[in-house]
Amino acid sequence: MDYFFTEQQQMIIDTAREITNEKIIPVRAELDEKNQFPREILQDIAKADLFSIFVPEEYGGFGGGCYEIVLALEELARGCVGVATSFAASALGIFPVLVAGTPEQKQKYMPDIASGARWAAFGLTEANAGSDASGIRTTAILDGDEWVLNGTKQWITNGGESQIYTIVALTDPAKGARGASIFIVEDGDPGFSYGKKEDKMGIRSSSTRELILKDCRIPQDRMVGKKGTGFITVMKTLDMSRPGIASLGIGLAQAALDEAVTYAKQRVQFGKPIISFQAVQHILADMAIQLEAGRALVYAAARHIDSNPKNMSKASSMCKVFATDMAMKVTTDAVQVLGGYGYMKEYPVEKMMRDAKILQIYEGTNQIQRNVIGQELNKEYS
């Protein structure tokens, strides 16, 4: 379908597609097997100026919105969701500064993010705070002109690789979620270290690690936004970022469909290419229908978010749920079309199926997203 991209949007797509075809696809299997962070590819992405997409022009960025981000992520995910996740995580990590940071904070951090000189990561999840993000236990106490942070963050994408971290911590534990604030912690800050690197089922080229804050001292001016407004900023951040996760599902599903159709045209059984059999045609047709429906929803949600609506939660959650559930279904069907070959690491669809699963889990499980959608519907019909 023709989505009538502007010249600049088409340039973003073409640039991301070139990186995917030339830099990502040739090494994705090796990165997956070795659990290797794609540092050189991220540097190539930086040279191509893609890190600047979401950074305002006054800080050296392209000044694009959610729509431009999802277009780039879709193309990168077509190559490898692990690589695309590493790229996306830097945007997620700096979004709180974009949403609630001071002009001084933006001037300090945004130019480096735009150039790719430094990467960011988002520190919210803890052992007892996953879907229930209000269950965090990390604390921040003001001591003179410094904040002292204590706690451990778990399963942090780009952990140990990024240089800038936005950390959610309790400044007033008695108030629960209303007592949370956000802080900027930098690699090398005293008391800040990294735990083990996780050995994951999928997106193995992305780095997932613990962040350990033990009497970590940072300057007082590293608080993002006002004290106690952390969870408001977190919710706004995730509303902005979830279409990006949805677009990873779109790119992944497109790659799986490409592989399945190509294989079905080449694989001969009973004297005919298997694409000539109606059973296979129906599987492929359903894959294509679901993919295009997901793409249309993600693009529409991204454009909606760029219009700065009063409430973007429902649209953000809807596109995340639909596109990632679709990606899981389409990659599973791709394995089925390839049969025994699809189960072998020699073919990329088994990796695609492994990568798809996390999309239904991170940045808010799809069950939680359905809760959000249901709550929004309840408000609308009250």
N, C-alpha and C positions, 0 to 999 in steps of 0.2 A: 504494500500500500504506500501511497505517497503522503507523507506527513507534512509536506510543504515547509521544510527546514529553511531557515535563513542562510545566507552565505556563510556567516560566522559559525552557525550550528553545524553546517555541512563540513566546514573546515575542522571542527572539533572531532566529528565522526571519522573523517578521513585520516586525521593524525593518529587517533587512537587505534584505528583499524590497521594502519601501517605498522605501528608498534606491536600490535597483537600478532600480525602475520610474520613479521621479520624477527621479533625479539622473544615473544612469549611462547608461541606454539612449538618452535623447534626445541625448547628446553623444558617444557612443562612436565613431561614425564620424569625427567631427571630431578627437577626441583621437588616433585612429589615424593619420589623414592628416597631422596637424601634428606627430606625434611629441611630444605635449604631456603633461607630467606632471600628474596629476589632483589638484593641490594643494587646490583648493576642495572636491572630493568627499571627500578624506581628512579635511578639516576638518568636513564634514557627518557623516562616520562618527564622528569624535571627539565631536561634539555629541550624537550618538545613543548614546554611551557604549559603542560596540562595541570600542574599543581596550582596554577594561577586562576583556574576557571572560576572558583567560588570566592576568590578574594576581591574585595572592592578595588576599584581603579585607584583610589587615593593611596592605597598601600601597595601599589605595584601589581595589582591583579587584573584579570580580564573583566571582572565585574559581572559574571554570569550568575544565573540563579539555579534553582533546583533542576529545572529542565535540562540545562546544559550539563550539569553533573551527571544526570542519569544517562544522557546520550554517550558520554565518555565511558561511564562504568559498564554500560551494556556491551560496548565493543571490547573492552578489556576482559570482561568476564567470558566472552566468547572464546578467548584464549585460555584463561585459567582464573577460576574464582579466587584461588589463594592469592595470586598476584593482585587482582582487582580489589580484594579485601584489604590488602596492605595499603593500597592507594587510598581507598575509601576511609580507612581508619584515621588517616591524617586529617581529613576534612572533619570527621566526627570529633576528633580531639580538639580542634580549634573552634568548632561551632559555638561552644559556650562563651568564648571571648568575643566572637562576632555578635552574639545575642546580647550579652550583658557586660562586656568588658569596657574599661575606661578608654578614652582616646589614646592615653599614654601606653596602655597595654597593647592596644591594636597596633600602634606605631612601632612598638618594640618587637612584636612577634609576627605580624602579618607579612611583612616583606620577605622574611626568611621562609615562611610557609609557601608564599607565592613562587619563589625561585626554586624551591625544593632543597634549599641549603640545610633546612632542618625539617623534621617530621614531627607530628603530634600523635597523641594517643589519649583515650578517654578512660578514666579510672572510676568506675561506678561499682561494678559487681564485686561481691565478697562471698565467702563460703556460705553465709547465712542470709545473703541478700542477692537473690536472683530476680525472679519475677516480682517478689516483694522488695522493691528497691528501698523502701522505707526501713528495711531491717539492717541498714549499714551500722557498723560499730566503730569505724575509723573516726577519730576525734581530732579537733584542732583547738588548741588553747593559746590565747594571746599571752605572751611573756615579754613585757617591755615593748619593743618595736618589732618583735618577731612572732610569727605563728609557729607552734610546735605541733607537728602531726604525728599520730601514732595509729597504726593499723596495717592490715594487709588486704590488698586488692587481688582478685583472682580472675584468671582467664582474660587477661587484658591483651587485646590485639595490638601488635607493634611494641609490646613490652620488651624492653631491653634493646630495642632498635631505634626508637624515637628519642628525641632530645627534649621534647616539651610534653608535659602531662597535665591534663586538667583533672583534679582529684576532688571527689565529693566527700566531705567530712562533716561531722556533727560539731557545731560550735555551741549548741545548747541541747545536750542529749535529752533533757527532760521534756522538750517540746517535740520529740520524734522528728517526723519529716519536716516540720516547720522550723526545726532547729538546725537544718543542714545548710552548708555554704560550699562554694566551689573555690578551689585554689590552684594556682599554677605552680607546679613543681618541675624543676629542670634536672636533667641528667647531671649527676655530679654534686647535687645539693647534699650537705652533710646529713647523714642518717637515712638517706634514700638508697635502696639497693634492689636487686632483682632476685626472684626465686627461680625455681626450675622452669625449663622450657617444656611445655606440654607435648606429648606424642599423640597426635590426633588421628581420627579416622579419615577426615577429609581436610580440605584447604591446608594441606601440610606445608606449603611454601610460605604461609603466613606465620609470624611468630606470635605465640600465645604464652604469656608468662605471668608470674606473680609480681606484684609491686609491693615491696616491704618498706614501711615507714616507721622507723624506730627513733623517736625523739628527732624527727626531721625538722630542721629549722629553715624557715624561709622568711624573706622580708614581709613586713606588714602590707605593703602595697601589692602583694600577689593575690589578694582575694579578688575574685571575679564577681562583680555585682555587690549588692548590699548583703549584710549579714542576715542569714535566715531565708534567703531567697533561692537557695541552691536547687531545690526540687522544682521550682517554677522554671528555672533555666534548663534543668535536665529535661523536663517535659517538652519544652519548646525545641530543644536540641534534637530530641528523638523524633518529634513530628517532622522536622526538617530533613532528618537523615534516613528515615525508613523508606521513602521512595528509592533511595540509592540501593538499599538491600533488595528491593523489588526488582530494580533494573539488573542486578546481578543474576536474578532468576531468569530474566528475559534473555540476557546474553548466553547464559548456560543452556537454556532450552533451545535457543537457536543453533548452538553448536551441536547439541544432541540430535536435533532434527536433521541437520546437514549430514551428520555421520550416518544416520539411519537410512535416509533416502539414497545416499551414495552407495551404501552397502547393498540395499535392496535392489538397486539397478544392476549391480555386478554379480551378486550371488545367484547362481543357477541351481534350481532343484526341479526334478521331473521335467528337465529339458527347457525350462523357462526361467527368466529372472524372477525372483520372488515378488518383485513389485507388481507383477502382472496378476498376482493372486488377490482376490477381493479381501481376504482376511488381513493381509498385510497392508493393503491400500487403506482399509478402515482405521487401522492403528495409526498410520502416517497422517491420514486426514484429521483424526482427532487431535493428534499432536500439533498440527499446523493451526487448527481452529483455536485451541486453547492458548497457544503461543501468541497469536495475533490479538486475541481478546485481552490477554494480559498486557501486551505492549500498549494497546489503546488505553487501558485503564491507568497504567503507570504514567504515560505521557500526560493524560488528562489531569491526574492528581498532581503531577509536578507543576503543570501550568497553573492549576488552582492555587497551590502553595505560593507560587511566585506572584500571585495577585494580592498577597498579604491579607488573607481573609481573617475574620475575627476568630474562627475556629477551624483548624486544619486537621484535627485529630482523626476524625472519621475517614476522610479521604486518604490520609497517610496510612492508617491501619488497614483499610480495605485493599489498597494496592499491594501492600506488603503481604497480606494473607493470600490473596488470589495468585499473585505472581510466584510466590515461593512454593505454595502447594502445587501449582502448575509445574514448576521446574522439577519437583520431586517425581511427579507423575510422568512427565515427558522423558526424563532421563531413565526412569525405570522401564518405560516402554521402548526406549532406544536399545537398552540391553536385551530386551525380549526379541526385538527385530533381528539383532545380530546373533541371537542364540548363544551357543557355546563360545563363539568368538567374543561376544560382548562381555563375557565373564572373565576374559583373559586380559592381563595388563598390557598385552601387545596392542590392544585397541583402546582408544581413549574413553569410551563410554562408561567403563566400570569406574574410572576416576570421576567422571561427571556425576554419576549416581552417588558416590561417596561425598562429593563436594556439595551436592544439592541439600543434603539433610540438615546441615547447620543453618541454612537460610530460614528454615522453619523454627529455629531455636533462638539465634542471637538477635540482639536489639529488640527483645520482647517476643516471647513465644507466640505462635499463632493462636493459641488458646487465649492468652492474655489480650491479643489484638481483637479477638472476637468479643471479649468482655468490653473493651473500649467502644467498639462499634455498637454493641447492645446498649451501653450506657448513653451514648450519644443519641441513639434512636429514642430512648426513653425520654430524654430531654426535649427532643424535637416534637414528640407527640403528647407532651404533657399539657 
